[in-house]
Amino acid sequence: MTATNHSQVYARRLRAVLTRSIPLLEARGIVIVVLAGVVGVMSGALVTGMSELVQGMHWMLYGVQPGGRLSAMFSLASPMQALIPAIGGILLGLTVIWLRRRKFRTPVDPIEANALYGGRMSLTDTFIIVGQTVLSSGFGASVGLEAGYTQVGSGLASRLARAFRLRRNDVRILVGCGAAGAIAAAFDAPLTGAFYGFELIIGIYSVANVAPVMTAAICASLTAEVFGVVPFPLELSGLPALTASQYIPFLLLGLLGGAASIAIMHLVSLIEHGFARLSVDASLRPFIGGILVGLLGLVTPQVLSSGHGALHREFAMNYGLGVVASVFVLKLAASAISLGSGFRGGLFFASLLGKVFAGVMATVSPATGIDPAVAAVVGMTSLAVGVVGAPLTMTFLALESTRDLTLTAVVLAASIMAAMLVRETFGYSFSTWRFHLRGETIRSAHDVGWMRSLTVGSMMRKDVRTIDAATTLGAFRKAVPLGSAQRVIAVDEGQHYVGVLIVAELHSELADGETPVWSLARFKDAVLVPSMNVQTAAETFQRAGAEELAVVEDFADRVVLGLLTESHLMRRYAEELDKARRDLSGEG
């Protein structure tokens, strides 16, 4: 018996013992909450361990003192330390070569798992992402650990849920609990973690999900406190009262944060394309990126790692506009180079956009009275909303970090502006943009995996009637009397699609009887292929304005395989959607 089978047997026995010993656990909701608490404790412990490991690497490689942060250093102790990111790039390149030889597929993250696979995540994927993230951040690449945190929390939660043979929706909830616990532990912010789980991983907020997600977030935060995790450096005090007139500049700052996030995503893609055009092997790209990041680190170490220490330093010291702006630009460049060259990590970092904005406003419009500390928080969260795609998450991070309700209202307003701009002009957060570049169409963690099995090939009618497209109108009327069929597919000599013939229309057509039917065919350029899912097929029907379309083998040869009507498509879609909703609510 394999180790996997042993774990499954143990999980079934444990669940049976719990159910017999505690009758209350027969209630599904209680079981989920208990498991969510376990997931929270595991997430808190693992996040603490990852953080301590990276801090230890910074101590060994850069001489960062205990309790300090790499990006808070004023300068590197030695110019040779600028080579450390390149060394990390070499090690990361070796992992790329190893994964290529083992033919590993692209790892699945929590958003993709919940959207397409019912929350099923591989522990192998989890360990790969965590290892590469720790390696990247530990050697100084300009990335955060948040992606690794959520991966390890969600991956173990998924494995635990499947060991207990939970239903599809319950697995998805526990995956969200794992991510919520990870973020809560990382920032010592339970509400932030909970809404991260709701907005990004589960994809929906519901009363039924509050108990398990909040349980996981609180348990993770408490576990991290027990292990002495260092809280997120956003402790502010003595903030000035905000006036109504100051909301407009902060709304503008929110739009600037959204625009900056779009620019960053495009910049990462441009760097990736640049490496592709240079025909640089994927295993060498992190080494080249590490060299460039190391050179930027010589200018200022604030560009290294996640940048939280740099934010704390900027709050503590009142630097001039030129210094802040230069650090902001260098940090953007370092992060884009790190991710574009193949380092693993998150793009959420402590942005100095707000400090730059406050400096510009102090020069352009001093009467506005924009406080640099408030602007720093609003700018950081606005840019993060555009990148992460979670306005409520970032709003609660500001609330739990500053404990200032007035500031939270400003952050929420600016975050909404950033989210609206990104959604209306770009349409993706950084996570879903990466899926788009890989050819995926998902835009959130909403469960659309069931739509993958609802394909055109599974819904089409194969008993479709065809006729030679060169047939004359008169011959067609004799061969296909009115009432014998609703539609016929016109094909050429090689059975390739030409168009759809509506029988009633051709019988009422006033054209000469010698007219070839191909000239009267409809929807000549609109066809379906068997692999299309229901959503793509529905969009094709809408664009063509058709009620029925032919299904062809592929777009090149267009050999006719069958026919699909829009009414049948929508009926099947409604049936599957209703089934998915029943599963979500626990009915049936």
C-alpha positions as CSV (number, residue, x, y, z in Angstrom):
1,M,0.0,0.0,0.0
2,T,1.4,3.4,-1.0
3,A,1.8,6.4,1.4
4,T,-1.1,8.1,-0.3
5,N,-3.4,5.2,0.4
6,H,-2.2,5.0,4.0
7,S,-3.1,8.7,4.5
8,Q,-6.5,8.3,2.9
9,V,-7.3,5.3,5.1
10,Y,-6.1,7.2,8.2
11,A,-8.2,10.2,7.3
12,R,-11.4,8.0,6.8
13,R,-10.8,6.3,10.2
14,L,-10.2,9.7,11.9
15,R,-13.3,11.1,10.5
16,A,-15.3,8.0,11.6
17,V,-13.9,8.2,15.1
18,L,-14.7,11.9,15.3
19,T,-18.3,11.3,14.1
20,R,-18.9,8.5,16.6
21,S,-17.3,10.3,19.5
22,I,-18.8,13.7,18.9
23,P,-22.3,13.5,17.3
24,L,-22.2,17.3,16.6
25,L,-19.5,16.6,14.0
26,E,-22.1,14.9,11.8
27,A,-23.1,18.4,10.8
28,R,-21.2,19.3,7.7
29,G,-20.7,22.9,8.7
30,I,-19.0,22.1,12.0
31,V,-16.6,19.7,10.3
32,I,-15.6,22.4,7.8
33,V,-15.0,24.9,10.6
34,V,-12.9,22.4,12.6
35,L,-10.8,21.6,9.5
36,A,-10.5,25.4,8.8
37,G,-9.0,25.9,12.3
38,V,-6.5,23.1,11.6
39,V,-5.6,24.7,8.2
40,G,-5.2,28.1,9.9
41,V,-2.7,26.7,12.5
42,M,-0.7,24.9,9.7
43,S,-0.7,28.0,7.6
44,G,0.5,30.2,10.5
45,A,3.3,27.8,11.4
46,L,4.5,27.4,7.8
47,V,4.4,31.1,7.0
48,T,6.4,31.8,10.1
49,G,8.9,29.1,9.1
50,M,9.3,30.5,5.5
51,S,9.7,34.0,6.8
52,E,12.4,33.0,9.3
53,L,14.2,30.9,6.6
54,V,14.4,33.9,4.3
55,Q,15.5,36.2,7.1
56,G,18.2,33.7,7.9
57,M,19.3,33.7,4.3
58,H,19.5,37.5,4.4
59,W,21.6,37.3,7.5
60,M,24.0,34.8,6.0
61,L,24.3,36.4,2.6
62,Y,23.9,40.1,3.3
63,G,24.7,40.4,7.0
64,V,21.3,41.7,7.9
65,Q,21.0,41.8,11.7
66,P,18.2,39.8,13.4
67,G,14.9,41.8,13.3
68,G,16.2,43.9,10.4
69,R,15.1,43.8,6.8
70,L,17.3,43.7,3.7
71,S,15.5,46.5,1.9
72,A,16.0,48.8,4.9
73,M,19.8,48.8,4.5
74,F,21.4,52.1,3.6
75,S,24.0,50.3,1.4
76,L,25.5,46.9,0.7
77,A,28.4,46.0,3.0
78,S,30.5,45.0,0.0
79,P,30.1,45.5,-3.8
80,M,30.6,41.7,-4.1
81,Q,27.1,41.3,-2.5
82,A,25.7,42.6,-5.8
83,L,26.5,39.2,-7.3
84,I,24.2,37.4,-4.8
85,P,21.0,37.7,-6.9
86,A,22.9,36.3,-9.9
87,I,24.0,33.3,-7.8
88,G,20.4,32.8,-6.8
89,G,19.5,33.0,-10.5
90,I,22.0,30.2,-11.3
91,L,20.4,28.0,-8.6
92,L,16.9,28.9,-9.9
93,G,18.0,28.0,-13.4
94,L,19.1,24.6,-12.2
95,T,15.6,24.0,-10.9
96,V,14.2,25.0,-14.3
97,I,16.5,22.4,-16.0
98,W,15.5,19.7,-13.5
99,L,11.8,20.4,-13.9
100,R,12.2,20.4,-17.7
101,R,13.9,17.0,-17.6
102,R,11.2,15.6,-15.3
103,K,8.6,17.0,-17.7
104,F,6.7,18.8,-15.0
105,R,3.7,20.8,-16.2
106,T,3.2,24.5,-15.2
107,P,2.3,24.5,-11.4
108,V,-1.3,25.3,-10.5
109,D,-1.9,28.1,-8.0
110,P,-4.9,28.5,-5.7
111,I,-6.9,30.8,-8.1
112,E,-6.5,28.5,-11.0
113,A,-7.2,25.4,-8.9
114,N,-10.5,26.9,-7.5
115,A,-11.6,28.2,-10.9
116,L,-10.9,25.1,-13.0
117,Y,-10.1,22.0,-10.9
118,G,-12.5,22.2,-7.9
119,G,-9.8,23.2,-5.6
120,R,-7.5,20.2,-6.4
121,M,-3.9,21.2,-5.9
122,S,-0.7,19.1,-6.1
123,L,1.7,19.0,-3.2
124,T,4.5,18.7,-5.8
125,D,3.3,22.0,-7.4
126,T,3.2,23.5,-3.9
127,F,6.7,22.5,-2.9
128,I,8.1,23.7,-6.3
129,I,6.5,27.1,-6.0
130,V,7.5,27.5,-2.3
131,G,11.1,26.4,-2.9
132,Q,11.5,28.7,-5.9
133,T,9.9,31.6,-4.0
134,V,12.1,31.2,-1.0
135,L,15.2,30.9,-3.2
136,S,14.2,34.0,-5.2
137,S,13.5,36.3,-2.2
138,G,16.3,34.8,0.0
139,F,18.9,35.7,-2.6
140,G,17.6,39.2,-3.0
141,A,15.4,39.2,-6.1
142,S,12.8,42.0,-6.0
143,V,9.8,39.8,-5.2
144,G,7.6,39.2,-2.2
145,L,6.9,35.9,-0.4
146,E,3.1,36.3,-0.6
147,A,2.7,33.9,-3.5
148,G,4.7,31.2,-1.7
149,Y,2.7,31.9,1.5
150,T,-0.7,31.4,-0.2
151,Q,0.5,28.4,-2.2
152,V,1.7,26.4,0.9
153,G,-1.4,27.3,2.9
154,S,-3.8,26.4,0.0
155,G,-1.9,23.4,-1.1
156,L,-1.9,21.7,2.3
157,A,-5.6,22.7,2.8
158,S,-6.5,21.1,-0.5
159,R,-4.7,17.9,0.4
160,L,-6.4,17.8,3.8
161,A,-9.8,18.3,2.2
162,R,-9.3,15.6,-0.3
163,A,-8.0,13.2,2.4
164,F,-11.4,13.7,4.1
165,R,-13.2,13.2,0.8
166,L,-15.0,16.5,1.0
167,R,-17.3,17.7,-1.7
168,R,-16.1,19.9,-4.5
169,N,-17.3,23.2,-3.0
170,D,-16.0,22.3,0.5
171,V,-12.6,21.7,-1.0
172,R,-12.7,25.1,-2.7
173,I,-13.6,26.7,0.7
174,L,-10.8,25.1,2.5
175,V,-8.3,26.2,-0.2
176,G,-9.6,29.7,0.4
177,C,-9.1,29.1,4.2
178,G,-5.5,28.1,3.5
179,A,-4.8,31.3,1.6
180,A,-6.7,33.4,4.1
181,G,-4.6,32.0,7.0
182,A,-1.4,32.5,5.1
183,I,-2.0,36.2,4.5
184,A,-3.4,36.7,8.0
185,A,-0.2,35.2,9.5
186,A,2.1,37.2,7.1
187,F,0.6,40.6,8.0
188,D,-0.9,39.8,11.4
189,A,-4.2,40.9,10.0
190,P,-7.1,38.4,10.2
191,L,-9.6,40.5,8.4
192,T,-7.2,41.2,5.6
193,G,-6.5,37.4,5.3
194,A,-10.2,36.6,5.4
195,F,-11.1,39.0,2.6
196,Y,-8.1,37.8,0.6
197,G,-9.6,34.4,0.7
198,F,-13.1,35.7,-0.2
199,E,-12.1,38.1,-3.1
200,L,-9.3,36.1,-4.7
201,I,-9.4,32.4,-3.9
202,I,-13.1,31.5,-3.3
203,G,-14.3,34.3,-5.6
204,I,-17.5,35.0,-3.7
205,Y,-18.5,36.3,-0.2
206,S,-21.3,34.4,1.5
207,V,-22.6,34.0,5.0
208,A,-22.0,30.3,4.9
209,N,-18.3,30.9,4.2
210,V,-17.7,33.4,7.0
211,A,-17.2,30.9,9.8
212,P,-14.5,28.7,8.3
213,V,-12.6,31.5,6.6
214,M,-12.6,33.7,9.7
215,T,-11.6,30.7,11.8
216,A,-8.7,29.9,9.6
217,A,-7.5,33.6,9.6
218,I,-7.8,34.0,13.3
219,C,-6.1,30.7,14.1
220,A,-3.2,31.5,11.7
221,S,-2.7,35.0,13.1
222,L,-2.6,33.7,16.7
223,T,-0.2,30.9,15.7
224,A,2.1,33.5,14.0
225,E,2.0,35.6,17.2
226,V,3.0,32.6,19.3
227,F,6.0,32.1,17.0
228,G,6.9,35.8,17.2
229,V,6.2,36.9,13.6
230,V,7.3,40.4,12.8
231,P,4.1,42.4,11.9
232,F,3.8,44.4,8.6
233,P,5.7,47.7,9.1
234,L,2.8,50.1,8.7
235,E,2.4,51.4,12.2
236,L,1.3,55.1,12.0
237,S,0.2,57.5,14.7
238,G,-0.8,61.1,14.9
239,L,-2.3,61.3,11.4
240,P,-4.0,64.6,10.6
241,A,-7.8,64.9,10.2
242,L,-8.8,64.7,6.5
243,T,-11.1,67.3,4.9
244,A,-13.6,66.7,2.2
245,S,-11.6,68.7,-0.3
246,Q,-8.7,66.2,0.1
247,Y,-10.7,63.3,-1.2
248,I,-10.4,64.4,-4.8
249,P,-6.6,64.4,-4.8
250,F,-6.7,60.9,-3.2
251,L,-9.1,59.7,-5.8
252,L,-6.7,60.9,-8.4
253,L,-4.0,59.0,-6.6
254,G,-6.1,55.9,-6.8
255,L,-6.4,56.3,-10.6
256,L,-2.6,56.8,-10.8
257,G,-2.1,53.6,-8.7
258,G,-4.3,51.6,-11.1
259,A,-2.5,53.1,-14.2
260,A,0.9,52.2,-12.6
261,S,-0.2,48.6,-12.0
262,I,-1.2,48.2,-15.6
263,A,2.2,49.7,-16.7
264,I,4.0,47.2,-14.4
265,M,2.1,44.2,-15.8
266,H,2.9,45.3,-19.4
267,L,6.6,45.9,-18.4
268,V,6.9,42.4,-17.0
269,S,5.5,41.0,-20.3
270,L,7.8,43.2,-22.4
271,I,10.8,41.9,-20.5
272,E,9.7,38.3,-21.0
273,H,9.2,38.9,-24.7
274,G,12.6,40.5,-24.8
275,F,14.3,37.4,-23.4
276,A,12.3,35.3,-25.9
277,R,13.4,37.4,-28.9
278,L,17.0,37.1,-27.7
279,S,16.5,33.3,-27.7
280,V,17.9,33.1,-24.2
281,D,17.2,29.7,-22.6
282,A,14.7,29.9,-19.7
283,S,17.4,28.4,-17.4
284,L,19.8,31.3,-18.1
285,R,17.2,34.1,-17.7
286,P,17.3,34.3,-13.9
287,F,21.1,34.6,-13.9
288,I,20.9,37.6,-16.3
289,G,18.0,39.1,-14.3
290,G,20.0,38.6,-11.1
291,I,22.9,40.5,-12.5
292,L,20.7,43.5,-13.4
293,V,18.9,43.4,-10.0
294,G,22.3,43.3,-8.3
295,L,23.5,46.3,-10.2
296,L,20.3,48.2,-9.1
297,G,21.0,47.0,-5.5
298,L,24.4,48.7,-5.7
299,V,22.5,52.0,-6.2
300,T,20.2,51.3,-3.3
301,P,19.4,48.0,-1.4
302,Q,15.8,49.3,-1.1
303,V,15.0,47.5,-4.4
304,L,15.9,44.1,-3.0
305,S,13.5,41.5,-1.7
306,S,9.9,42.5,-0.9
307,G,10.6,46.2,0.0
308,H,8.7,46.2,3.3
309,G,11.8,47.5,5.1
310,A,12.2,50.3,2.6
311,L,8.6,51.4,3.3
312,H,9.3,51.5,7.0
313,R,12.5,53.5,6.4
314,E,10.6,56.0,4.2
315,F,8.0,56.5,6.9
316,A,10.7,57.1,9.5
317,M,12.7,59.5,7.4
318,N,11.6,62.5,5.4
319,Y,13.5,62.2,2.1
320,G,13.2,64.7,-0.7
321,L,11.0,64.2,-3.8
322,G,14.0,63.3,-6.0
323,V,15.2,60.5,-3.7
324,V,11.7,59.0,-3.2
325,A,10.9,59.2,-7.0
326,S,14.2,57.5,-7.9
327,V,13.7,54.7,-5.4
328,F,10.2,54.2,-6.7
329,V,11.3,53.9,-10.3
330,L,14.3,51.6,-9.4
331,K,12.0,49.4,-7.4
332,L,9.5,49.0,-10.3
333,A,12.4,48.2,-12.7
334,A,13.9,45.6,-10.2
335,S,10.5,43.9,-9.7
336,A,9.7,43.8,-13.4
337,I,13.2,42.4,-14.2
338,S,13.0,39.8,-11.5
339,L,9.6,38.4,-12.6
340,G,10.3,38.9,-16.3
341,S,13.5,36.9,-16.0
342,G,11.9,34.0,-14.2
343,F,12.3,34.6,-10.5
344,R,9.3,33.3,-8.5
345,G,7.4,35.5,-6.2
346,G,4.6,38.1,-5.7
347,L,4.3,41.5,-7.3
348,F,2.7,43.1,-4.2
349,F,5.4,45.3,-2.7
350,A,5.6,48.4,-0.6
351,S,5.1,51.1,-3.2
352,L,6.4,54.6,-2.7
353,L,3.9,56.0,-5.3
354,G,2.0,57.9,-2.6
355,K,5.2,59.6,-1.3
356,V,6.0,60.8,-4.8
357,F,2.4,62.1,-5.3
358,A,2.6,64.0,-2.0
359,G,5.8,65.6,-3.0
360,V,4.4,66.7,-6.4
361,M,1.2,68.0,-4.8
362,A,3.3,70.0,-2.2
363,T,5.0,71.7,-5.2
364,V,2.0,72.1,-7.5
365,S,-0.7,72.8,-4.9
366,P,0.6,73.4,-1.4
367,A,-2.8,74.6,-0.2
368,T,-4.2,71.1,-0.6
369,G,-2.2,70.0,2.5
370,I,-1.7,66.3,1.5
371,D,0.0,64.5,4.3
372,P,2.9,62.3,3.0
373,A,2.2,59.4,5.4
374,V,-1.5,59.2,4.4
375,A,-0.5,59.5,0.7
376,A,2.0,56.7,1.1
377,V,-0.6,54.3,2.5
378,V,-3.2,55.3,-0.2
379,G,-0.6,55.0,-3.0
380,M,0.7,51.6,-1.8
381,T,-2.8,50.1,-1.5
382,S,-4.1,51.6,-4.8
383,L,-1.2,50.1,-6.7
384,A,-1.6,46.8,-4.9
385,V,-5.3,46.7,-5.7
386,G,-4.5,47.0,-9.4
387,V,-1.9,44.2,-9.2
388,V,-3.7,41.9,-6.8
389,G,-7.3,42.7,-7.7
390,A,-8.7,42.9,-4.2
391,P,-9.9,46.3,-3.0
392,L,-11.5,45.2,0.2
393,T,-8.4,43.1,1.1
394,M,-6.2,46.2,0.8
395,T,-8.7,48.4,2.6
396,F,-8.7,46.0,5.6
397,L,-4.9,45.9,5.5
398,A,-4.9,49.7,6.0
399,L,-7.4,49.4,8.8
400,E,-5.7,46.7,10.7
401,S,-2.2,48.2,10.2
402,T,-3.0,51.8,11.1
403,R,-6.2,51.4,13.2
404,D,-7.5,54.6,11.7
405,L,-11.1,54.5,10.4
406,T,-10.9,57.9,8.6
407,L,-7.8,56.8,6.7
408,T,-9.5,53.5,5.9
409,A,-12.4,55.4,4.2
410,V,-9.9,57.3,2.0
411,V,-8.1,54.0,1.1
412,L,-11.4,52.3,0.2
413,A,-12.4,55.2,-2.1
414,A,-9.0,55.2,-3.8
415,S,-8.9,51.4,-4.1
416,I,-12.3,51.4,-5.8
417,M,-11.0,54.0,-8.3
418,A,-7.9,51.8,-9.0
419,A,-10.0,48.6,-9.4
420,M,-12.5,50.3,-11.8
421,L,-9.7,51.7,-14.0
422,V,-8.0,48.3,-14.2
423,R,-11.2,46.4,-14.8
424,E,-12.5,48.8,-17.5
425,T,-9.3,49.4,-19.4
426,F,-7.2,46.3,-18.8
427,G,-9.6,43.6,-17.5
428,Y,-7.1,41.5,-15.5
429,S,-5.2,41.5,-12.2
430,F,-1.6,40.3,-12.3
431,S,-2.6,36.7,-11.4
432,T,-5.3,36.5,-14.1
433,W,-3.1,38.4,-16.6
434,R,-0.5,35.6,-16.3
435,F,-3.2,33.0,-17.0
436,H,-4.2,35.1,-20.1
437,L,-0.6,35.0,-21.4
438,R,-0.7,31.2,-21.1
439,G,-3.9,31.0,-23.1
440,E,-6.3,30.6,-20.2
441,T,-9.5,32.7,-20.2
442,I,-10.3,32.8,-16.4
443,R,-10.6,36.2,-14.8
444,S,-11.3,35.2,-11.2
445,A,-11.6,32.1,-8.9
446,H,-15.3,31.6,-9.7
447,D,-15.8,27.9,-10.3
448,V,-16.0,27.5,-14.1
449,G,-14.3,24.1,-14.2
450,W,-17.6,22.4,-14.9
451,M,-17.9,24.4,-18.1
452,R,-14.8,22.7,-19.4
453,S,-16.7,19.4,-19.7
454,L,-19.7,21.1,-21.3
455,T,-18.2,21.2,-24.8
456,V,-19.7,21.7,-28.2
457,G,-18.7,18.1,-29.1
458,S,-20.8,16.8,-26.2
459,M,-23.9,18.8,-27.1
460,M,-24.0,18.8,-30.9
461,R,-26.4,16.7,-33.1
462,K,-24.6,14.4,-35.4
463,D,-27.6,13.5,-37.6
464,V,-27.3,16.6,-39.6
465,R,-28.5,16.8,-43.2
466,T,-26.1,18.1,-45.9
467,I,-26.5,19.0,-49.5
468,D,-24.1,19.9,-52.3
469,A,-23.6,23.6,-52.4
470,A,-23.7,23.6,-56.2
471,T,-27.4,22.3,-56.1
472,T,-29.8,24.7,-57.8
473,L,-32.6,26.3,-55.9
474,G,-35.2,24.4,-57.9
475,A,-33.5,21.1,-57.2
476,F,-33.2,21.9,-53.5
477,R,-36.9,22.5,-53.2
478,K,-37.7,19.1,-54.7
479,A,-35.1,17.3,-52.6
480,V,-36.0,19.1,-49.3
481,P,-39.8,19.8,-49.3
482,L,-41.1,22.4,-46.9
483,G,-41.6,20.9,-43.5
484,S,-39.2,18.0,-43.9
485,A,-36.4,19.8,-42.2
486,Q,-35.7,23.2,-40.6
487,R,-32.2,23.6,-41.8
488,V,-29.7,21.9,-44.1
489,I,-25.9,22.3,-44.2
490,A,-24.4,23.2,-47.6
491,V,-21.0,21.4,-48.3
492,D,-18.6,21.2,-51.3
493,E,-17.4,18.1,-53.0
494,G,-15.0,17.4,-50.1
495,Q,-17.7,17.7,-47.5
496,H,-16.3,21.0,-46.4
497,Y,-18.6,23.5,-44.8
498,V,-20.1,26.3,-47.0
499,G,-23.0,27.6,-45.1
500,V,-26.4,27.0,-43.4
501,L,-29.5,26.8,-45.5
502,I,-32.8,27.8,-43.8
503,V,-35.4,25.6,-45.5
504,A,-38.3,28.0,-45.0
505,E,-36.3,30.9,-46.4
506,L,-35.3,29.0,-49.6
507,H,-38.8,28.0,-50.3
508,S,-40.0,31.6,-50.1
509,E,-37.0,32.9,-52.0
510,L,-37.9,34.8,-55.2
511,A,-34.6,34.1,-57.0
512,D,-34.4,32.1,-60.2
513,G,-34.7,28.3,-59.8
514,E,-31.2,27.9,-61.4
515,T,-29.5,29.9,-58.6
516,P,-27.0,27.8,-56.7
517,V,-27.9,27.4,-53.1
518,W,-24.4,28.4,-51.9
519,S,-25.2,32.0,-52.8
520,L,-28.2,31.9,-50.4
521,A,-26.4,30.2,-47.5
522,R,-26.1,32.0,-44.2
523,F,-23.3,32.1,-41.5
524,K,-20.6,31.2,-44.0
525,D,-17.8,32.5,-41.7
526,A,-19.3,31.4,-38.4
527,V,-18.7,27.8,-37.2
528,L,-18.1,25.9,-34.0
529,V,-15.5,23.2,-33.2
530,P,-16.0,20.3,-30.8
531,S,-13.4,21.5,-28.3
532,M,-15.2,24.9,-27.6
533,N,-16.8,25.2,-24.2
534,V,-20.2,26.5,-23.6
535,Q,-19.1,30.1,-22.9
536,T,-17.0,30.4,-26.1
537,A,-19.8,28.8,-28.2
538,A,-22.4,31.3,-26.7
539,E,-20.2,34.2,-27.6
540,T,-19.9,32.8,-31.2
541,F,-23.7,32.6,-31.5
542,Q,-24.0,36.2,-30.2
543,R,-21.4,37.6,-32.7
544,A,-23.0,35.8,-35.6
545,G,-26.6,36.6,-34.6
546,A,-27.4,32.9,-35.4
547,E,-29.9,30.5,-33.9
548,E,-28.0,27.4,-35.3
549,L,-24.4,26.9,-36.4
550,A,-22.5,24.0,-38.0
551,V,-19.8,22.1,-36.0
552,V,-16.7,21.4,-38.1
553,E,-13.6,19.3,-37.3
554,D,-11.3,22.3,-37.3
555,F,-11.1,25.8,-38.6
556,A,-8.7,24.9,-41.4
557,D,-10.4,22.0,-43.2
558,R,-14.0,22.7,-42.0
559,V,-15.2,19.2,-42.4
560,V,-18.8,19.1,-41.1
561,L,-19.4,16.9,-38.0
562,G,-22.8,18.1,-36.8
563,L,-25.0,21.0,-35.8
564,L,-25.8,22.9,-32.6
565,T,-28.7,25.2,-31.9
566,E,-28.4,28.1,-29.6
567,S,-31.6,27.1,-27.7
568,H,-30.1,23.6,-26.9
569,L,-26.8,25.2,-25.8
570,M,-28.5,27.6,-23.4
571,R,-30.8,24.9,-22.0
572,R,-27.8,22.7,-21.2
573,Y,-26.0,25.6,-19.8
574,A,-28.9,26.5,-17.5
575,E,-29.2,22.9,-16.3
576,E,-25.5,22.7,-15.4
577,L,-25.5,26.2,-13.8
578,D,-28.5,25.2,-11.7
579,K,-26.7,22.0,-10.7
580,A,-23.6,24.0,-9.7
581,R,-25.7,26.4,-7.6
582,R,-27.3,23.5,-5.8
583,D,-23.9,22.1,-5.0
584,L,-22.8,25.5,-3.8
585,S,-25.8,25.8,-1.4
586,G,-25.5,22.2,-0.2
587,E,-28.8,21.0,-1.7
588,G,-29.3,17.7,-3.4
